[in-house]
Every structure is written in C-alpha cells, then in structure tokens.
Amino acid sequence: MNDQAVERLFATLRAANPQPTTELEFTNVFELLAAVLLSAQSTDAGVNKATRRLFPVAGTPRKMFALGIEGIAGYIRSVGLYPTKAKNLWNTSRILLEQHGGRVPRSREALEALPGVGRKTANVVLNVAFGEPTMAVDTHIFRVSNRTGLAPGRTPLEVEQGLLRRVPEAYRVDAHHWLILHGRYVCQARRPLCERCAVADCCDQFLGSRP
C-alpha cells in the first residue's frame, strides 16, 4: 500500500466514524484497565456483560481488592480464563494501592508490571485514557494490517512498529480503533466483506484479486 492509499484509507474511515472509541464499557481509568485485562481471549460484548455487574460494586482498586479473588471470580465466571483473570485483577488492585496511591499509572513500564497487563493492554490504556498515539495490535488489527498491505509483519510487535511508521500523524490517536472496527465488522477473518468495504480500493489483496 503506497502513501497515497494510506492517506485515503484513514480519511475514509474518519469520515465514516469521526470519533471512534473502544466498545468496552467503563466510567473511569481503573474500570478501563480492568475491562481490557478481562478482554484477553474474550469478546467485548462478553466482558461488558460481566462488568455491568462487577463495576457497580468494585469500580475502584480499593473496592476490587476488598472483594477478594473469589468474590471477583463470582462476577466474571462468564469470561474466558476467569480464575486467572480474577487473581490478576485482585493483585493489580493491590499493587495500585500499595505502589501508585490507588491510581492507574501513565507509564508503559509501570502498566506492564501489573499482573495480566501486557503490551497490548498497556497500549489501550495509554491511548483511550491518556490520549497517546499507541497501536494496540489485536487479532483484527494484525489481520487487517497484513491483508491490506498497510503494515505487514510476522508478529504483533512488527505490525505495531509498522503502523507507527505508516499511519499519518493526523490519524494516529484514533487509528487502532478504526482498524479494530474495520476488522471486526468488514474485513473479517473467514470472509472479508469486500463488496461493502469503503476502502477496498486501498487494499493490496483486493486489488491483486481483480482480473
């Protein structure tokens, strides 16, 4: 994908959705962190179903810690890998209280030191909560970046680095939201919906498949 196509792709996605955001539901930065931690190998819809019950009773690190691991687990049993996630969420709450005054830190290093928080989760928090131009590469972004030729890479980190190089600065803060939504609803894994894709004329795979 050449630079002109990259510009056209993001201009089109922005025109269709000027203010994209995560589909996870939250009311504060801690709830965002908790929701993203729970979302690994789970759908946003499934996480939202669990957190609609969890967050009203444990929407801060102190309340989450007080709930205990078993208490947390009782609210998130519908989420994949819930025993491990309950333990991680409790320990994350403990560390936030002991080391960060109950606040979610803004540095990548401090975020990634929290149990269950990897690079992708840290990128989401830095972007959504603090407005930093990070690229949280999930399966959707990985697929879209490789399939379209936007930022091919063999690993999520390679794709992330490629996106940071290729995405124009004007689009960088919102880029990962547009790409996730595009992968979730249009450029799907089993059958990409090229016939209804507004940016098909930017896509290497679509252009290469035409006679």
MARNUVEX-802130 format. One record per atom (N, C-alpha, C): z, x, y. Coordinates in steps of 0.05 Angstrom, whole numbers, padded with zeros to 5 digits, always signed. Example, Ala and Ser with C-alpha at 12.3 -4.5 7.8 and 13.67 -1.06 7.14 Angstrom:
+00156+00264-00114
+00156+00246-00090
+00156+00264-00066
+00142+00257-00045
+00143+00273-00021
+00157+00258+00001
***
This chain:
+00000+00017-00024
+00000+00000+00000
+00000+00018+00025
-00019+00014+00042
-00021+00031+00066
-00002+00020+00088
+00001+00035+00109
+00020+00028+00130
+00013+00002+00144
-00013-00004+00147
-00021-00029+00159
-00013-00053+00142
-00016-00050+00115
-00008-00071+00097
+00023-00075+00097
+00038-00053+00099
+00067-00055+00101
+00075-00071+00125
+00063-00065+00148
+00069-00079+00173
+00063-00109+00170
+00040-00114+00158
+00031-00142+00155
+00049-00157+00136
+00058-00144+00115
+00076-00157+00095
+00101-00166+00108
+00115-00148+00123
+00140-00155+00135
+00137-00174+00158
+00116-00171+00173
+00111-00190+00195
+00108-00219+00184
+00094-00221+00161
+00090-00247+00149
+00116-00258+00138
+00132-00241+00124
+00157-00251+00113
+00177-00258+00136
+00177-00244+00158
+00194-00250+00180
+00186-00276+00193
+00160-00281+00196
+00150-00305+00209
+00159-00330+00192
+00159-00327+00166
+00167-00349+00148
+00197-00353+00147
+00213-00332+00152
+00242-00333+00150
+00254-00314+00170
+00257-00322+00195
+00265-00303+00216
+00293-00292+00213
+00311-00307+00200
+00339-00298+00197
+00348-00300+00168
+00339-00282+00151
+00346-00284+00123
+00375-00274+00119
+00387-00283+00098
+00414-00274+00092
+00418-00277+00062
+00441-00267+00053
+00448-00269+00024
+00452-00298+00017
+00447-00305-00008
+00453-00332-00018
+00481-00335-00029
+00496-00313-00029
+00524-00314-00036
+00540-00327-00014
+00560-00343-00021
+00576-00357-00002
+00602-00342+00004
+00608-00338+00030
+00633-00324+00038
+00640-00332+00066
+00665-00327+00074
+00674-00333+00101
+00686-00308+00115
+00690-00286+00100
+00699-00262+00113
+00689-00238+00097
+00694-00214+00107
+00683-00190+00094
+00694-00185+00066
+00720-00191+00063
+00731-00188+00036
+00719-00207+00016
+00714-00232+00024
+00701-00251+00006
+00673-00242-00001
+00659-00230+00019
+00632-00219+00013
+00634-00197-00008
+00652-00178-00004
+00656-00157-00023
+00662-00168-00051
+00680-00187-00052
+00687-00198-00078
+00664-00212-00091
+00648-00227-00076
+00626-00242-00086
+00604-00223-00097
+00599-00202-00083
+00579-00182-00092
+00589-00168-00117
+00614-00161-00117
+00626-00149-00141
+00622-00167-00166
+00626-00193-00162
+00624-00212-00184
+00595-00217-00192
+00576-00211-00174
+00548-00218-00179
+00533-00200-00198
+00544-00178-00206
+00531-00160-00224
+00525-00174-00251
+00500-00174-00259
+00491-00187-00283
+00498-00217-00284
+00499-00229-00260
+00504-00258-00257
+00486-00269-00235
+00481-00294-00235
+00465-00306-00214
+00483-00312-00190
+00470-00313-00166
+00485-00320-00142
+00496-00349-00145
+00481-00367-00156
+00490-00394-00160
+00515-00395-00178
+00515-00380-00199
+00538-00379-00216
+00563-00367-00203
+00559-00347-00187
+00581-00335-00172
+00592-00355-00152
+00574-00368-00137
+00583-00387-00117
+00599-00410-00130
+00592-00418-00153
+00606-00439-00167
+00635-00431-00172
+00639-00405-00180
+00666-00395-00186
+00681-00390-00160
+00668-00379-00140
+00683-00371-00115
+00690-00396-00098
+00677-00418-00102
+00685-00442-00088
+00712-00451-00096
+00721-00444-00120
+00748-00450-00129
+00767-00426-00123
+00757-00402-00125
+00774-00378-00122
+00781-00372-00093
+00762-00373-00075
+00767-00363-00048
+00786-00381-00032
+00787-00407-00036
+00807-00423-00021
+00836-00414-00028
+00841-00403-00051
+00868-00395-00058
+00872-00364-00057
+00850-00349-00055
+00852-00320-00055
+00830-00308-00039
+00829-00315-00014
+00807-00305+00004
+00814-00280+00019
+00837-00267+00013
+00844-00242+00026
+00854-00223+00004
+00854-00197+00009
+00864-00178-00011
+00893-00184-00020
+00910-00192-00001
+00938-00197-00008
+00940-00221-00027
+00926-00242-00021
+00927-00266-00038
+00914-00260-00065
+00892-00245-00065
+00879-00238-00090
+00897-00221-00108
+00910-00202-00096
+00929-00184-00111
+00952-00201-00122
+00962-00220-00106
+00984-00236-00115
+00977-00254-00138
+00951-00261-00140
+00942-00279-00162
+00944-00265-00189
+00941-00239-00189
+00942-00224-00214
+00916-00225-00230
+00913-00207-00249
+00888-00205-00264
+00883-00230-00280
+00903-00240-00294
+00899-00265-00310
+00894-00289-00292
+00907-00289-00269
+00902-00311-00250
+00873-00311-00240
+00864-00287-00233
+00836-00285-00224
+00817-00293-00246
+00822-00283-00270
+00805-00289-00293
+00802-00319-00297
+00823-00334-00292
+00822-00362-00296
+00802-00376-00278
+00797-00365-00256
+00778-00377-00237
+00749-00368-00242
+00745-00345-00255
+00718-00334-00257
+00708-00333-00286
+00719-00349-00304
+00710-00348-00332
+00681-00354-00336
+00670-00369-00317
+00641-00376-00320
+00623-00353-00312
+00633-00332-00301
+00618-00309-00292
+00616-00288-00314
+00593-00277-00318
+00590-00256-00339
+00609-00233-00335
+00618-00222-00357
+00636-00199-00357
+00662-00204-00341
+00672-00229-00343
+00694-00236-00325
+00720-00221-00330
+00727-00212-00355
+00752-00197-00357
+00751-00171-00342
+00729-00156-00343
+00727-00131-00329
+00726-00136-00299
+00711-00157-00290
+00709-00163-00262
+00736-00171-00250
+00752-00186-00266
+00778-00194-00256
+00796-00170-00251
+00795-00151-00270
+00811-00127-00268
+00802-00110-00243
+00775-00108-00240
+00764-00093-00218
+00771-00106-00191
+00770-00132-00190
+00776-00146-00165
+00806-00143-00158
+00823-00145-00178
+00851-00141-00173
+00857-00113-00163
+00846-00093-00177
+00851-00065-00169
+00838-00058-00142
+00815-00070-00136
+00803-00066-00110
+00821-00077-00088
+00832-00101-00093
+00851-00113-00074
+00875-00095-00070
+00885-00084-00091
+00909-00066-00089
+00902-00041-00072
+00879-00029-00077
+00871-00005-00062
+00867-00012-00032
+00855-00035-00027
+00851-00043+00001
+00878-00046+00015
+00897-00057+00002
+00924-00060+00014
+00938-00033+00017
+00936-00016-00004
+00951+00009-00003
+00938+00030+00015
+00911+00031+00016
+00898+00053+00029
+00882+00045+00055
+00877+00019+00058
+00860+00011+00081
+00872-00011+00098
+00898-00015+00096
+00910-00035+00112
+00900-00064+00107
+00890-00069+00083
+00880-00095+00077
+00853-00101+00087
+00839-00081+00098
+00812-00085+00109
+00791-00072+00091
+00768-00083+00091
+00745-00072+00076
+00734-00048+00093
+00734-00024+00081
+00724-00001+00096
+00694-00002+00102
+00687+00012+00123
+00659+00012+00132
+00643+00036+00121
+00656+00055+00109
+00642+00078+00099
+00633+00075+00070
+00609+00085+00064
+00598+00083+00037
+00617+00097+00017
+00628+00120+00024
+00645+00135+00006
+00669+00118-00002
+00682+00106+00018
+00706+00090+00013
+00699+00065-00003
+00677+00053+00002
+00669+00029-00013
+00663+00036-00042
+00648+00058-00047
+00641+00065-00074
+00665+00076-00090
+00687+00081-00076
+00711+00090-00090
+00727+00066-00101
+00719+00042-00093
+00733+00018-00103
+00724+00011-00131
+00741+00001-00148
+00734-00006-00176
+00712-00027-00176
+00691-00022-00191
+00670-00042-00194
+00649-00042-00172
+00653-00024-00152
+00635-00023-00129
+00616+00001-00132
+00591-00004-00138
+00571+00017-00139
+00555+00019-00114
+00533+00034-00115
+00516+00038-00091
+00504+00012-00081
+00495-00005-00100
+00482-00030-00092
+00502-00048-00077
+00525-00051-00089
+00546-00068-00076
+00553-00057-00049
+00557-00031-00047
+00563-00019-00021
+00541-00024-00001
+00516-00022-00009
+00494-00027+00009
+00494-00056+00019
+00500-00075+00002
+00501-00103+00010
+00522-00106+00031
+00546-00096+00026
+00568-00099+00045
+00562-00086+00072
+00551-00061+00071
+00544-00047+00095
+00523-00062+00111
+00504-00075+00097
+00483-00089+00111
+00492-00116+00122
+00503-00133+00104
+00510-00160+00112
+00534-00161+00130
+00554-00146+00125
+00579-00147+00141
+00577-00130+00166
+00564-00107+00164
+00564-00089+00187
+00537-00083+00200
+00516-00096+00190
+00490-00095+00202
+00476-00068+00199
+00483-00053+00179
+00470-00027+00175
+00444-00031+00159
+00423-00015+00166
+00397-00018+00153
+00395-00006+00125
+00411-00016+00107
+00411-00006+00080
+00392-00022+00062
+00386-00011+00038
+00369-00025+00019
+00384-00028-00007
+00393-00052-00013
+00408-00057-00038
+00388-00064-00059
+00380-00045-00076
+00359-00049-00095
+00369-00062-00121
+00362-00087-00124
+00369-00102-00149
+00343-00104-00165
+00344-00120-00186
+00320-00122-00204
+00296-00134-00189
+00301-00152-00171
+00280-00165-00156
+00266-00144-00137
+00282-00130-00122
+00270-00110-00104
+00256-00088-00119
+00269-00079-00141
+00256-00059-00158
+00229-00068-00167
+00227-00092-00177
+00202-00103-00187
+00181-00106-00164
+00189-00118-00142
+00170-00123-00120
+00160-00096-00109
+00178-00077-00106
+00170-00051-00094
+00150-00037-00111
+00154-00038-00138
+00135-00025-00156
+00110-00041-00160
+00112-00067-00163
+00088-00083-00168
+00069-00084-00145
+00080-00085-00121
+00063-00087-00097
+00052-00060-00088
+00066-00038-00096
+00059-00012-00086
+00073-00005-00060
+00092-00022-00052
+00107-00017-00027
+00123+00009-00028
+00139+00012-00050
+00156+00036-00053
+00160+00040-00083
+00140+00050-00097
+00143+00055-00126
+00165+00076-00132
+00179+00071-00154
+00199+00091-00162
+00208+00085-00190
+00218+00105-00204
+00227+00102-00232
+00256+00093-00233
+00271+00096-00212
+00299+00088-00212
+00305+00072-00186
+00326+00057-00186
+00334+00043-00162
+00337+00061-00138
+00348+00085-00142
+00352+00104-00120
+00326+00113-00109
+00306+00119-00126
+00280+00127-00117
+00267+00105-00100
+00270+00080-00110
+00259+00057-00095
+00273+00054-00068
+00299+00056-00068
+00315+00054-00043
+00305+00075-00023
+00303+00100-00032
+00294+00121-00014
+00266+00116-00004
+00249+00106-00022
+00221+00100-00014
+00220+00078+00007
+00237+00057+00004
+00238+00035+00023
+00247+00045+00050
+00267+00062+00051
+00277+00073+00076
+00256+00089+00091
+00238+00100+00076
+00216+00115+00088
+00193+00096+00097
+00188+00075+00082
+00164+00059+00086
+00168+00035+00105
+00192+00024+00104
+00196-00001+00120
+00199+00006+00150
+00183-00006+00167
+00185+00000+00196
+00213-00008+00206
+00222+00007+00226
+00249+00004+00235
+00255-00024+00245
+00236-00038+00256
+00240-00065+00267
+00247-00085+00245
+00240-00079+00220
+00246-00097+00198
+00268-00088+00179
+00279-00064+00184
+00296-00051+00164
+00322-00066+00158
+00335-00077+00178
+00360-00091+00173
+00357-00114+00154
+00335-00129+00157
+00332-00154+00141
+00314-00150+00117
+00302-00126+00114
+00282-00122+00093
+00291-00129+00065
+00315-00121+00058
+00323-00125+00030
+00327-00155+00024
+00335-00170+00044
+00337-00199+00040
+00309-00212+00035
+00290-00204+00051
+00263-00215+00047
+00252-00208+00020
+00256-00183+00011
+00246-00174-00014
+00260-00187-00038
+00286-00191-00036
+00300-00205-00057
+00290-00234-00060
+00288-00248-00038
+00279-00276-00039
+00251-00278-00048
+00234-00259-00040
+00206-00259-00049
+00205-00255-00080
+00221-00236-00090
+00222-00231-00119
+00234-00254-00134
+00254-00268-00123
+00267-00289-00136
+00250-00315-00138
+00235-00320-00117
+00221-00346-00116
+00190-00344-00118
+00178-00321-00113
+00149-00319-00113
+00140-00297-00132
+00148-00272-00128
+00139-00250-00144
+00157-00247-00169
+00157-00268-00185
+00176-00270-00207
+00168-00251-00230
+00187-00246-00247
+00183-00226-00268
+00162-00234-00289
+00166-00258-00300
+00148-00267-00322
+00120-00274-00312
+00119-00289-00291
+00094-00297-00280
+00095-00298-00250
+00085-00278-00236
+00085-00278-00207
+00067-00301-00197
+00076-00315-00177
+00062-00338-00166
+00042-00329-00144
+00023-00313-00153
+00004-00301-00133
-00012-00322-00118
-00017-00345-00131
-00033-00366-00118
-00019-00378-00094
+00008-00375-00092
+00022-00386-00069
+00036-00364-00053
+00028-00339-00058
+00040-00316-00044
+00027-00311-00017
+00043-00311+00004
+00032-00308+00031
+00025-00279+00037
+00034-00260+00020
+00028-00232+00025
+00012-00220+00002
-00002-00236-00013
-00018-00226-00035
-00039-00206-00026
-00049-00209-00002
-00070-00191+00008
-00059-00164+00016
-00032-00160+00013
-00020-00134+00018
-00013-00120-00008
-00016-00134-00031
-00005-00125-00056
-00025-00109-00073
-00018-00085-00081
-00035-00068-00097
-00044-00082-00123
-00024-00094-00137
-00031-00106-00163
-00050-00130-00159
-00045-00147-00140
-00062-00170-00135
-00090-00161-00127
-00092-00142-00109
-00118-00132-00100
-00133-00118-00123
-00118-00104-00140
-00130-00090-00162
-00139-00108-00184
-00129-00133-00185
-00136-00152-00206
-00160-00169-00199
-00169-00168-00174
-00191-00184-00166
-00217-00172-00176
-00237-00189-00183
-00263-00179-00193
-00278-00165-00171
***
